[in-house]
Amino acid sequence: MGQFGDERCQLRSRNGADCTMWFREVSDALAKIRCGQIIVDGEMCVLDEFGRSDFEALHMRARRRRYAEGSIPVTYCVFDLLVYKGKSLIDLPLVERKKTLCHLMEKLRAAHTLFVQHVASSDVPHPISWLYEQALAHQLEGIVGKREDSIYEPGVRSKSWFKLKRPGAVPAERFKR
C-alpha cells in the first residue's frame, strides 16, 4: 500500500510494516508528487529482463530493511486506486477505479512505478484460461482475477477475487530459514 501526493510518501507491506526506507527509489519518486492525497494498492517487484517478477531477488532486497547504493532496483506495480485527491474510491467498481488509476499513472509518470493493466472479460473468449496459458508460457508466478464490479474490501479475501499460481512458481524451500 502506498500513500503519497502531498510531497511525502509512505509505503506499507501487506502486514502493515513501514517499508518506505526499504524502497527509497520508489518512495523518493512518489514523494515529489503534489496532487492531493493518493492511496494505491500494488506489489513491489524486482523485474528481470523479460519483465517477470523475481520473488527471490525481492525477498533478498527487502530482508535488509533499508536501501543501499547499488541495490537491485525495484518497481512498484500499482493495480488499484483507493483514495484520489483525498476522496475514498473503495465503494466504486474496480473498473472505475482502474480507469482513474490509468489516467493518474499516465499523468504522473513517476519513476520506478508501473500501472498494472487488466484484461476485461469481454476482451478474450475465455479470459481465465487465456491468462493462465500466458502465465505458463512466460513462466510467470500466476494470475490474479477480480470481478469488474467489485468494491475494495480492505484485508478481506472475498469471493470477488482469486489467485491462481503456476505449479512450482514459488517453491516452499524459499521460505525455509
C-alpha positions, 0 to 999 in steps of 0.5 A: 500500500502506498500513500503519497501526493502531498510531497511525502510518501509512505509505503506499507507491506501487506502486514502493515510494516513501514517499508518506505526506507526499504524502497527509497527509489520508489518512495523518493519518486512518489514523494515529489508528487503534489496532487492531493492525497493518493492511496494505491494498492500494488506489489513491489517487484524486482523485474528481470529482463523479460519483465517477470517478477523475481520473488527471490531477488525481492525477498533478498532486497527487502530482508535488509530493511533499508536501501543501499547504493547499488541495490537491485532496483525495484518497481512498484506495480500499482493495480488499484486506486483507493483514495484520489485527491483525498476522496475514498474510491473503495465503494466504486467498481474496480473498473472505475477505479482502474480507469482513474488509476490509468489516467493518474499513472499516465499523468504522473509518470513517476519513476520506478512505478508501473500501472498494472493493466487488466484484461476485461472479460469481454476482451478474450473468449475465455479470459481465465484460461487465456491468462493462465496459458500466458502465465505458463508460457512466460513462466510467470508466478500466476494470475490474479482475477477480480470481478469488474464490479467489485468494491475494495474490501480492505484485508478481506479475501472475498469471493470477488477475487482469486489467485491462481499460481503456476505449479512450482512458481514459488517453491516452499524451500524459499521460505525455509530459514 
